[in-house]
Amino acid sequence: MLLWLDGQQNTVRAPNENLARESMELFLLGIGHYTEDDVRAAARALTGWTVDRTTGTARLAPRRHDSGSKTILGASQNFDADSFVDLVLSQPASPRFVAGRLWFRLVSATPPPSDVLDRLAVAYGPTRSIHGLLTALVAEPSFLDSAQTLVKQPVEWLVGLLRAVGLRPNLLPAKALLAGLRALGQLPFEPPNVGGWPADTSWLTTSAALTRLHLAQAVAAKADVTTITNTSTPVRAEAVRRLLGVDAWTPRTSAALAKVTDNPRDLLAIAACAPEFVVSQ
């Protein structure tokens, strides 16, 4: 965060607002729950931090830190980084915001109903329990609702495919694997910005579909397809469905797969690109 958001340039003589603003907007509160004055004061609270790029450690340089009183979200004191974060997380809007962000990433791009969000926020609680929040999230009936869908991110899709066929990634050509993920727009540990990667339908593009097929073909070429090969041709689409853990094929997908059942590897690759596998339900 310090590197992404100019934290090292944030000093008592020249406060930089990037880290303060994005912390509240993207991770802790959400837009509408703080003011520009809060951002300016929070920037002062976060002054003085530096990063040693060799060791990857951060430390506070006292001479670069603003030790004066600041007023943030209606509270006044000599806030530093720790007390600033504690203050923001104690705001009533924070639990609902955090719960909503996890819902967005794990369940659906459609916000949860207000009563669901209330229950999730309560589970998160004053101790800010991520474990409690996730437990409550998967217990919600709407979590299992087939109407709730989320397009898998490229890494999620690829890892899911590799696990389904029992294939380790080091058995694939490393350059091809990385080139494929790069073309899909998601290399691990290299997000496009501090907010992370996009979500849901952002991953559904024409170019992404072709790249996904090429990656699926590379996986299928190395995969053990015995369970498909040993199945009679008319029911191979069902065999690959079970292999990939898909609940059911739509008639349209079934018709497409029926055209390639003679070749188990082509069948696997195309099935891995079908909407039923690309989209989580």
Secondary structure, DSSP 8 states (H G I E B T S, - for coil): -TTTTTGGG--SSS---HHHHHIIIIIIS-TTSS-HHHHHHHHHHTTTEEEETTTTEEEE-GGGS--S-EEETTEEE---HHHHHHHHHTSTHHHHHHHHHHHHHHT-SS---HHHHHHHHHHHTTTT-HHHHHHHHHHSGGGG-TT--EE--HHHHHHHHHHHHT--GGGS-HHHHHHHHHHHT--TT--SSTT----GGGG--HHHHHHHHHHHHHHHHHS--HHHHTS-GGGHHHHHHHHHT-S---HHHHHHHHTTTT-HHHHHHHHHTSHHHHEE-
